[in-house]
């Protein structure tokens, strides 16, 4: 999927009073998630500041990008607390790549902890430069023949009892589910396959 840069300035119209997916838009690949939701006819709003998060937000997407930068901006924009409350309440959240890092209860190569809700230890930048970006095909739970795109992605070093493994690549766990939390080291928004987002919208 290729999304024009100017797409990040687009705000979706229509009924924004309920069942809106909030997409964290302080840094990273948020425009691609918005474009995927458009394909599915789902309402969305970019979350850039605390006032963007209101009672209409029923789901949250934490996109790929740079997790340390996103973590700092979550606090400076005032978005950390409302998103944390959303996650703690058991409402649906999709974290991709950096989003998985933000959700993890622990990072094995970084002292930072952000939302800390996903029962897993995650290894940042696990594939390094040589394998920083690659594509393969795999599954996410019952979704098979799924294109998997990795961009310097993390993988899961340890899975706790609350989470279930949904995807493995070359012996590494790269997709988890924990209740209404979906977390992937890969980028489903960078392909034309919308099934991960469809699953997310069904939660």
C-alpha positions in Angstrom: 0.0 0.0 0.0 1.2 3.5 -0.9 -0.4 6.4 0.9 0.2 10.0 -0.3 1.9 12.2 2.3 -0.9 14.7 2.1 -3.3 12.0 3.4 -2.1 12.8 6.9 -4.0 16.1 6.7 -7.3 14.4 5.9 -9.8 14.0 8.6 -12.6 11.5 8.0 -16.0 13.0 7.7 -19.4 11.5 8.5 -20.9 10.5 11.8 -18.3 11.0 14.5 -20.6 10.6 17.5 -19.9 7.0 18.3 -17.9 3.9 17.4 -14.9 5.9 16.2 -11.4 4.4 16.0 -8.8 6.8 17.5 -5.4 6.6 15.7 -2.4 7.9 17.7 -1.0 10.5 15.3 1.9 12.1 17.1 4.5 10.2 15.0 4.8 7.2 12.7 2.6 5.3 10.2 -0.8 6.5 11.3 -1.9 7.6 7.8 -1.7 4.1 6.5 -4.0 2.8 9.2 -6.5 5.6 8.4 -6.4 4.6 4.7 -7.1 0.9 5.6 -10.1 1.9 7.8 -11.4 4.0 4.9 -11.4 0.9 2.8 -13.5 -0.8 5.4 -15.9 2.2 5.7 -15.0 2.6 9.4 -15.0 6.0 11.2 -11.7 7.2 12.6 -10.1 10.2 14.1 -6.4 11.2 14.4 -5.3 11.6 18.1 -2.8 14.5 18.3 -3.8 16.0 21.6 -5.9 15.1 24.7 -8.9 17.0 23.4 -9.1 14.6 20.4 -10.0 11.8 22.7 -13.6 11.8 23.8 -16.5 9.4 24.6 -16.9 8.6 20.8 -13.6 6.7 20.8 -14.4 3.0 21.1 -11.1 1.6 19.7 -7.5 2.8 19.6 -4.7 2.1 17.1 -1.0 2.5 18.2 0.9 2.7 14.9 4.5 1.8 14.0 7.2 4.5 14.3 9.8 5.3 17.0 8.6 4.1 20.3 10.8 6.3 22.5 9.6 9.4 20.6 6.0 8.3 20.7 6.3 7.7 24.5 7.5 11.2 25.1 4.9 12.7 22.9 2.1 10.7 24.5 2.9 12.5 27.8 3.5 16.0 26.3 0.3 15.9 24.4 -1.8 14.7 27.3 -2.9 11.6 25.4 -1.1 9.0 27.7 -3.7 9.0 30.5 -6.9 8.7 28.4 -5.4 5.9 26.2 -4.1 4.1 29.4 -7.6 4.3 30.9 -9.1 3.0 27.6 -6.7 0.0 27.6 -7.1 -0.7 31.4 -10.9 -0.8 30.8 -10.4 -3.7 28.4 -11.5 -1.8 25.3 -10.0 -2.8 21.9 -6.5 -1.7 21.0 -4.3 -2.6 18.0 -0.6 -2.0 18.4 1.7 -2.5 15.4 5.5 -2.6 15.7 6.2 0.4 18.0 2.6 0.0 19.2 3.5 -3.5 20.5 6.5 -2.0 22.3 4.2 0.7 23.9 1.9 -2.0 25.1 4.5 -4.4 26.5 4.8 -5.0 30.3 8.6 -5.1 29.9 11.3 -4.5 27.3 14.4 -6.7 27.5 16.7 -4.1 26.0 15.2 -0.9 27.3 14.3 0.3 30.8 11.3 2.2 29.6 7.8 0.9 30.2 4.8 2.7 28.7 1.3 1.3 28.9 2.5 -2.0 30.4 -0.7 -3.9 29.8 0.4 -6.7 27.4 1.7 -9.7 29.3 5.0 -10.0 27.3 8.6 -9.1 27.2 9.4 -7.5 23.9 12.8 -7.0 22.2 13.1 -3.7 20.4 14.7 -3.5 16.9 15.1 -7.2 17.1 16.0 -7.8 13.5 18.7 -5.1 13.3 20.0 -3.4 10.1 20.7 -6.5 8.0 17.2 -7.8 8.3 15.7 -4.5 9.1 13.0 -4.7 6.5 11.6 -7.9 5.0 8.4 -9.6 3.9 7.0 -13.0 4.3 3.7 -14.8 4.6 2.1 -16.2 7.7 -0.9 -16.3 9.9 -2.5 -14.3 12.7 -4.7 -16.7 14.6 -7.3 -18.0 12.2 -6.2 -15.6 9.5 -4.0 -17.5 7.1 -1.9 -16.7 4.0 -1.4 -13.2 5.5 1.3 -11.0 4.1 3.7 -9.9 6.8 5.8 -6.7 6.4 8.5 -6.0 8.9 10.4 -2.7 9.2 13.1 -3.0 11.9 10.4 -4.7 13.9 10.5 -6.1 17.5 9.8 -9.7 18.5 8.5 -11.2 21.7 11.2 -12.6 24.0 8.8 -14.0 26.5 5.0 -14.5 26.6 3.2 -14.4 29.9 0.1 -16.5 30.7 -2.4 -13.7 29.9 -1.4 -13.5 26.3 -1.7 -16.0 23.4 0.7 -16.4 20.5 -1.0 -15.6 17.2 2.0 -15.4 14.9 5.5 -16.9 14.7 8.2 -16.3 12.1 11.4 -18.4 12.1 10.9 -19.4 15.7 10.2 -15.8 16.9 6.8 -14.7 18.3 5.7 -11.6 16.3 1.9 -11.5 17.0 -0.1 -11.7 20.2 -3.6 -11.4 21.5 -4.7 -10.7 25.0 -8.4 -10.2 25.3 -9.2 -7.1 23.2 -5.5 -6.3 22.7 -4.0 -7.2 19.3 -0.3 -6.7 19.0 1.9 -7.3 15.9 5.6 -6.8 15.2 4.6 -6.6 11.5 2.7 -3.9 9.7 -0.8 -5.0 8.4 -1.5 -1.4 7.3 1.3 -1.6 4.7 -0.4 -4.3 2.6 -3.7 -4.5 0.8 -4.9 -7.3 3.1 -7.4 -5.8 5.5 -8.2 -8.9 7.6 -6.3 -7.9 10.7 -8.1 -4.6 10.8 -11.4 -6.4 10.2 -10.7 -8.6 13.2 -9.9 -5.5 15.2 -13.1 -3.8 14.2 -15.1 -6.9 15.2 -13.9 -6.7 18.9 
